[in-house]
Every structure is written in C-alpha cells, then in structure tokens.
Amino acid sequence: MKNFEALLKKLLLPLAAKLEANPQMAAIRRGMMTLIPVTLVGSIPILFWQLPSIPNMPTWFVDAVNAIAKVTNPIYFASFGLMALYVTAFIGYYYAKERKVWDIGAIVASIISFVTVATLTNETGGQDLSYFGGTGIFTALVVSLLTVEIIHIVVNKLHFTIDLGAGVPTPIKRSFENLWPILFSTLIVAVLKFGIESITGTPIVKLIEVVFSPLTASVNTLPGIMLILFFVQLLWWFGIHGYAVMAPIWIGVAFQNADANAAILQAGGAFKDMFVFTPDFMWNLAGLTGSGLCGAIMILALLSKSKRFKAIGKLNLIPSFFGIGEPVLFGIPVVLNPVMFIPWLLSSEVAAVIGWYAIKLGLMNPFVMVSPYTPIPIGGVVATMDFRFILVGAAILLAGVLIYLPFFRVLEARAVEQEKAAAEGKLSSLDELDLDL
C-alpha cells in the first residue's frame, strides 16, 4: 500500500497542484459557482410550472399557480435565458483578478465580445439570441478567457494605456487607462469571428459547440461521471480539494443540462427526455452529505464505541445536512488513511450508479432546476418535485454505511484500544496516539 501511495503521489500530486493553481481553471470554477444565485432565482418560475402536475390538486389551486406562473415567466428568460451572458461576466471578472487587470473593464469587454460572437441572424433577418442561454456556456468560457487574456497582454505586457496623471477621479482615470485594452480586445475577437466564419462558413458558436461535444458526450454517460468522481475522491484522499480541481471539467455541462431540462419542462416534455447529469446530481446524489458520502461515516461514528469517533460524529451532524464532510474527513481521519482508501473511492461511485439508474428507471424524477442551498433532503425534493428522492437518498446512505462498515470497524478497534490505554495511563501523552494505520 505504501508503494502504491508513493506512486500516486509522484504521478498525481504535481498535476493536481498545477490544475488547482491554474488561473484559467480557477476563474472557470469561481465563475460557474457564482452562477448559482442566478439559477436559484430562475428556478422560481420552474417551481410554478411543476406544481400543477401534483396529483389531485383542486382546480382553484391549479388556476392560481398558472396565474402566478404568467407573472414569474419573464424571470426564466432573465436568468436561464441569459445564463451564458452571466457566465461571461463572472468568468471575466475572476480571470481579471487572476491577471491583475481592471475587473469592471474586463466584464465590459467580455460581454461585448460574447454578444459579438454569440448573436446570430435568423431567417427573417432578426437577431437570434438562442446561444445566450445554456447552449452558449462553452462559448462564454472561451470568449471571456480570450478577451481578458488580450487585455492582460495589452496592459501588463505592452503597457499600452492612457495615463491622465494625478488628480483625476478614479472612475474616469480607470476608464481611460483601459480604453485601448478594451477596444483592442473586442476588435480582435470580432476580427477572429469574421475570419473563422468566412473560412468555415459556420458560426463560431457552433464550431465551439463541436469542439466541446466530446466532453459533453462523455460527462453525460455513467462511465464519464464515475471517472470524474474517481479523481475527485482520489484527490480528496491526498488532502487536495478534489471538487475544486475537477469542477471546471464538468460544471459547465451540468448547468447546460439544467437549462435544457427546464426548457423541456416548460415545453411540456417528458421526464424521460431530460438529462440525468446536472449540478444537483453531483450535489444531492453522488455527493450526498459531502464527497465520499461522509454522512455514512458520520452515522457509523455516532454509533461507535470510540468516544473520539462519537464526538467527531456529533460535530459533523449539522454540517452533513449542508453537504459538508470536512470534520469527518480530517477528524477520523480519512485523508491519507490506507484503511479508508478503498471505501472512500467506492462510495461516490456506488452513489452515482444508484442515482443514475433511479432516474433512468423512473424511480424518481430528474432534476429540473438547481436546488436552493437548503438542508438535505429539502433541496433535492424541491429540485425534483418528487418525494421519492428521500427514498433514493436513504438507499444511497445505507449503501455507504455498508461499504464503510468493515473498514470503519478496523479503525474503531484501534481507537477503542488506544482510548483504553490512555485511560489506564499507559500512554504518556496524546502524541502517542497512532492515528495512521
């Protein structure tokens, strides 16, 4: 095991460190997570679309909900309908922070560049804004990063700015300093768009869609999800935030799918036509109670004969309802603990399999919205409008308990033995406690 651990450290840790420190990946991760409030607000009309489908609802209730839906429907376009535009602004902002350029200027330039690239002309000569929603997320990623990178080169490398000198109000000073960088970045993007589309005869948004299609296709399969979860869990075991490293790879696809599911629901489509993989699949099924089903370890800790484990279980009780498992992860510990290596890798994989087939077989509804940040299981029930989510969640937690049980017993026996030795005075200090098996 130690040789295997050493090999993984040698191969994995340098790559993970580079990915976590990569400015583009950091900007994507933070930008996509900042999108959550937008999707939460956009979920309000989706909620009213679902309520009339509840069986045996009185006519007055259905009529009232439909009336409210007419009022809230514009919120859907203002949020989900412009999702890619928000992504452009958020990633532009965070990438500007990484590149140390003016964040407001970066947002303005990114939005101008995105609108330039993503606006199509329809058959009647009007403006087609279909790529402003979830389908344009990958275009937003590319355009915002490219735009801010050009600004970074102009400002920090070429130092091509306008200096108005001292005594000028800051907003005016910053605006003139960034006038040329903003102009050059948007012009370069416009020229690239014209050149590429003239050569290929295809809108650049569709070309970007084709480039990212292998990623989209792989993540929308169970093996693809399991591969991502494998690396998430492996990185966590080494004490590296696996979610933070891997999120940029899948989170764009997940939000895109959430937008598509909402559109299918609005059009009166069937649940079977919806995507399984959404942000809530990762949060409320594969990551139920935290990465690696930390809630399952918490349950075992609460029932443990070890006083230390029981205390850790109590400490993690409330956080687990919000998907936080760090008290268990570092308190048991799971990190770098060879005894917990196998169940830690298996737990999220099994959770993903159970969740995937529960949705595919119609045992619960797919997620049609991004859940509010509420305690488990409220978020999952709201996002699916299906109380069967509670049963699926319970099955996942039970599976987690069974996976961890034999390995946890090994840790528990050692912990009880050490606590007994400490009580009998056989340990001179807590430093002699052996937590690494």
FENMO-V495393 format. One line per field, one symbol per residue. burial: # if it has 16 or more other C-alpha atoms within 10 Angstrom, else .. A space follows every 10 residues. Layout:
burial=???
This chain:
burial=.......... .....#..## ..######## ######.### ########## .#........ .#..##..#. .##.##..## ########## #########. ########## ########## ........#. ########## #.######## #####....# #......... ..##.###.# ##.####.## ..#....... ..###...#. .....#..## .#.###.### ########.# ########## ########## #####..... #..####### ########## ########## ##.#.##### .######.## #########. ########## #.######## ######.### ...####### ##...##### ######.### .##..##.## ####..##.. ##.###.##. .#........ .......
